[in-house]
């Protein structure tokens, strides 16, 4: 379900948060289109944290700490990276309104980044919205092999440590399905969201710099308990 916002008042960050709490999120047709439209899918992508799967080769890469992973240090660089064309995405939907709104949420502490660096350069990362014990993944990018996957693995560990109960991926892609992402009907998603919104979680529970062994320990422990 989609509704265009072109004839409506300017969206505020507060309105955006209320939309997320109702299971709705905005998108744009393209980077050049100034308008946004609301999306409310009949089936929603979620990535269960207790069954988060790490492919064997990626597990080795995580353990080797070939990248430096940071949190919340440069939102603008991350959203610039997410707006770049990727192999599976030739055009971006990140327009000026998306940049304005999520930049404001970042300043308010409701939007967070997981950033992957090598030799002082940002080579991958992701950003998303935190509300209650729900994290809504918005976009990710990679300029080097495995960089966005490393960001996702570190995100999952951070959410588990911070007592999140819902990782919303909006849709399920091949990239996400290898980690265990699946679709759930809207009615079930609404129940999961409502439960998450009534809980408290802390995205910054873990230290900014966490090595791969610690990340894998968190994920493995959650899998055993799940």
C-alpha positions, 0 to 999 in steps of 0.5 A: 500500500502506498500513499503519495505525500506530494500534496501534504504538508512537509513531513517532520521527524516527529511525524516520521517516528509516528509513521514507523510506530504504525508500521509505515515508512517513506520512500521516493521514486528517485533521487531527483523526485522531491516527493515521498510516498508511504509504504505499508507492505502486506508482507514485511521483511524481518531478520530474527536476531535469535536465529541470525545466520552467518555463512562460514566464510563470512564468519572467518572474515569477521574473526580476522578483523580486516575492517575497523567498525565504528558507530555513529561517527559520520551519518552524511558519509554513510547516507552518501554511500547508500545513495551510490549505485550498487551492482543490484541497484542502478538508481537510488531512492534517497532524495533530499527529503530522505536526507533531511529527515533521517539527518534530523533523526540522527541528531535526535538519537533515533537514527544510527549508523554502523560504519566499516572503515579500512585505512581511514576510508569508509568502505561500507555501512548501513543506517536505520531507525531505532524506536523502542526495542525495534530497529528499522534497517533503511539502507546499506552499501559496500565498496569492498567485498563483505563490507556491508555484510560485516556491518550487518553482523555487527548490527545484529550483535549490537541489537542483541546486546541492547535488548532489541526484539525486532530487526525490520528489513522492510523487504527480503532480498537475496543479500538478506536471506542468507542471514535468515531474513524472512517475510511475515504477514502484516498482522503478525508484523503489527503484533511484533512491532507493538510488543517491541515498542513497549520495551526499552533498548539501548543501541549504545550498550556495547562499546564503539569498537568491538572485535570480531570474536566478541561479536561472534560470541554474542551471536552464538550465545543468542543462538544457543539460548534461542 
